[in-house]
Amino acid sequence: MNLNQEVKKYVDDLFNGVGESQQLFDLKQELVTNMHERISDYKSKGMTDEEALKEAQASMGDLGGLVEDMREHGKDQARQEVYSSMTNRIAIGSLVIGTVLILFGLLMSVSMFFMEVEAVAIPGTGIFAVVGGAILTYGLLTQETEKYYAMSSVRAVLYASAIGTILFAIFVALTSGLATGEMFVAISSFTIFFVIGFGLLLALLLTTKVRRRKD
């Protein structure tokens, strides 16, 4: 069993018998992230994985009170439904707004193409699609479904920023390339923003410690 599995098992065992909920998922995600940060600190001091794990567990202190709070919270079905309902409403709103912005940006660009306006102006409204793509990403990740828990809003914002930056790279490449007529300008503009967005996305994918799928 690797270190990631050990941490997950430790957190899962803490809340053994507590009813699964979005709130419990969020708490487990926070605890797992916290433990990995502590383990990294201990390993930087020369400890082995096993030693760092034991020290991280000890440093977390007595979590019995937190477990009992979640157990009592799990019994409050009405409160859980309100929490999930609010989260899903925000997610659905983001999905709708994101989709509308994407469609608006793309349709406006297509319309301008057939209106025979200057080529440099055609991709301009694509900025709406860039913003829409980021908002849509946030909505998809923060929506709780039958199979998946919602991702934490902070992490979802980071994912949305990564996708938005990648889309912005495409937008900048098109606009700068058409404005200058220089392929080098288009490629260099694309590369700068794409590397930033892809780097953030890769970092997020590699540091995801908690599965969102409901067991």
N, C-alpha and C positions, 0 to 999 in steps of 0.2 A: 504494500500500500504506500503510495507516494505522499509527499507532504501535503499537497492540496486535499487529497482524500482524507488524511488524518485530521486536518483542520475541520473539514466539513462534517466528518463523523463526530468529532468532539462537540461541535455546535448542535448537530442533530440530536445527539444523546442528551444534551442539556434540556432540550425541550421535548423529550420523549413523552408521549401521552397528551401533549397540548394540541388541541384541534388546529388543523392547518387553516391559515387565513392570509390575506394580503398583508396585514399588519405583521404577522409572524414572519412571513417571507422577507419583508423589509428589514426587520430586526436581525434576522439571521444573516442577511447580506451585509449589514453594518458590522456585526460581530466578526464575521469571516474576514472582511477587509481590515478591521482593526487588528485582528490576530496576525494576519500576514505582515502588517506594518511592524508589529512588535517583533515577529520572528526575523524579519530582515534586519532590524536594529541589533538583535542579539547575535545573528550570524556575522554581522560586520565586526563584532567584537571577538570573533574567532570561535564561536560555538558551532557544534555540529547541528544538523537538522533536528536530531532527536533532543539535544540539549536545549536548543532554541525553542522548540515546541513546548517542552516542559516548563521553561521559564515564562513563556507567553501565557500558558494556561494558569500558572501561579499568579502572574501579574494581573490577570483579569479579576481576581478576587472572588468573593462569594456572589454568585449570580442567582442564588435561590429566590431572592425577593423578586427579581425581574421575571423569573420563570413563573412564579405564582401570579404576578400581575398579568402575564400573558394568558395564563390558564383561566383567570377570572374574566379577562377581556374576551377570551374565546367563547365564553358562555353567553356573552351579550350579543346575540345575533343581530338585534336591531342596530347597534352601534356599528357592527361590521358592515351591514348593508348600506348605511349612510356613508361610511368611508369609501367603500367600493363604488357607490353610486356617484359621489363627487369626483373621484378619480376618473371614472369612465366618462363622465360628462365633459370634463376638460379634454380628455383624449379624443372623444368624438368631435368636439368642437375644433380641435387641432386638425383632425382628419379632413373635416369639411372645408375649413379655411385653406389648408394646404392644397387640397385638390382644386379648389376654385382658383387660387392664385396660379397654379401650374397651367390650368386650362386657359386662363386669361392671358398669361404671358405667351403661350405657344400660339393661340388663335390670333392674337394681335400681331405677332411676328409674321404669321402666314398671310394675314390680311394685308399687311404693309408690303409684303412681297408681290401680291397680285395688284396692289395699287401703284406699283412701279415707282416707289419712292427711292431715294438714294440707298445704295446697298449698305452703307455704313450705319444707316438708321434702323435697318430691319431687325437685327438681334437686340436692339436696345431694350425692348419690353421683355426680353428674356430674363431680366433681373427679377421679375415677378415669379417666374418659374423657379429660380434659385431659392428665393425666400420660401416659396411654397414647398419646395422639396425638403427644406430643413424642418419646417413646421409639420409636414406630413410624417417625416421620420420620427419626430417627437411623439406625435399622436399614436403611431403604430407601436412604439415601444412602451408607452405608458398606459395602454389599454389592457385591462385584464380580460382574458378569455377563458373558455372552458378548459383549455389545455395549458395556458401560460399565465403566470402572475405578471403584474405590471412592473416595469423596471423603475428604479428610483428616479425621481425627477432630475436630480443633479446629473446622474450618469446619462440619462436620456438627452439632456441638454448638450452634453459633450458629444454624444453620437450625432445629434442633429447638427452641431457646429462642424463636425468632421465632414458629414455629407454635404452640408451647405458650402463649405470651402472647396470641396471637389467640384461641385456644380459651378461655383463661381469661377473656378479655373477655366472651365469650358467657356463660360460667358466672356471672360476677359480675353481669352484667346481669339474668339470670334470678333469681338468688337475692336480690339487693338490691331488684329490682322487686317480687317477690312478698312480701318481708319488709316493705317500706314501703308498697306499694300506690301508689307515686309513679312515674309514667313518667319524669319528669325525672331521678330518682335512677338509674334503670336506664340511661337513655341516657348520662348523664354518666359513670357507672361504666364502661360499655362503651367510650365514646370514649377515655378515658384509656389503658386497656390496649391497645385496638386500635391506636391511633396509635403506641404504643411498639413493638408487635409488627410492625406493617406497615412502620414506618420501618426497623427492623432487617432485615426480609426484603428490602425494596427496596434497601437498602445492599449487602446480600450479592449480590443479583442483578446490580447494576450494577458490582460489583467482581470478578465472576468472570472471570478472564483465561484459564483453561485449560479446554478442552472435555474432558469425561469420556469421550466416545464413542471407542471403539477404532477406529483407521483400518484 
